[in-house]
Amino acid sequence: MARDIKLKVAGKEHVLSPDTPELEGMMRIAAEQVNAILSGFDRRFPDTRLEDKLAFVAIQLGVGKLCAEKELETLKADIRSMEEQLASYLDGCSKP
């Protein structure tokens, strides 16, 4: 059974129930990242509402996720290409 943890994000405490210790660790890191990004926006935009700065954080993290997904697809395509090249090479080596 998952145990509850408390994470503070944007000055407010939230209770979450991660299913695994690994997920708990990721939640803690994510909360730290959100708070760090938010802190930067607090310095850059001191007169902006918290809700707006949280939207900026969400957009920044979303763009980062999309960039990572795009990079992953590129890497997968590279792996497929290398597998094909290797198979072709090995096929050529086995022929007399």
N, C-alpha and C positions, 0 to 999 in steps of 0.2 A: 504494500500500500504506500502511496506517495505521502511524503511528509510536507507540511507547509513550510515555506520560507518567506521571509520578508525582504523585499527589495525597495529601496528608496529611489524614485525616479522623479526628477523635477521638483524635489522637495516634498513629495508625497509618498507615503509608505503604501506598498501594495503587497498583498498576500497571494502567493502563487503555489501551485502544487505540482512540481515536476515529477514525472514518472520514474526517472532514473537519475543517479548521481551525475552522469554525463550531461543530461539535460539541465540539471541544476547549475552545473558549472557554466554551461553556455548562457543560461538566463542571467547569471551574475555578471558575466563578461559583457553581455548585451546591455544590461542596465548601466554598467560603467561607461560603455561607449556612448550610449544615449546621453548620459550626464556630461561627459566630456565634450561632445559636440554641442550640446545645449549651452554649456559654459562659454564656449567660443561665440555662439550667437548672442549670449547675454552681453559679452564684452563689445561685440560689433554693433548690436542693435539694442542698446539699453532701454529705449523708450517703446519698444515693440511688445505687444501682448504675448504672454506665455503661450497661448494657444497658437499664435502665428509662428513663434519660434519652434514649437513642437512640430508644426507642419513642415517647417524648413528641415528639421531633423529627419522626419519621415521621408521627405523627398530625397535628401542626401543619401540616406541608407538604402532607399529603393533604387536609386541610380547605381549605387555601388553593387547591389545585388544583380541588377541587369547587366552591368559590365562584367561581373564574375561569371554569369551564365553565358554571355557571349564568348568570353575567353575559354570557358569549358568546352563549348561547342567547337571552337577552333582547335583546341587541343585534341578533342575526339576525332576530328577530321584528319588531323596530322597523324594520329595513331593508326587510323584506318589506312591511310596512304602508306605509312611505313610497313604495316602488316602486308599490304599488297605487294610492295617492293620486295620485302623479305621472302614472301612466298614465291614470287617470280624468280628471284635469285636462287633460292633453294631448288626450285623446279629445274632451272638451267644447270645447276651443279649435278643433279642426279642423272642427267642425260649424258650418254657417252660421246 
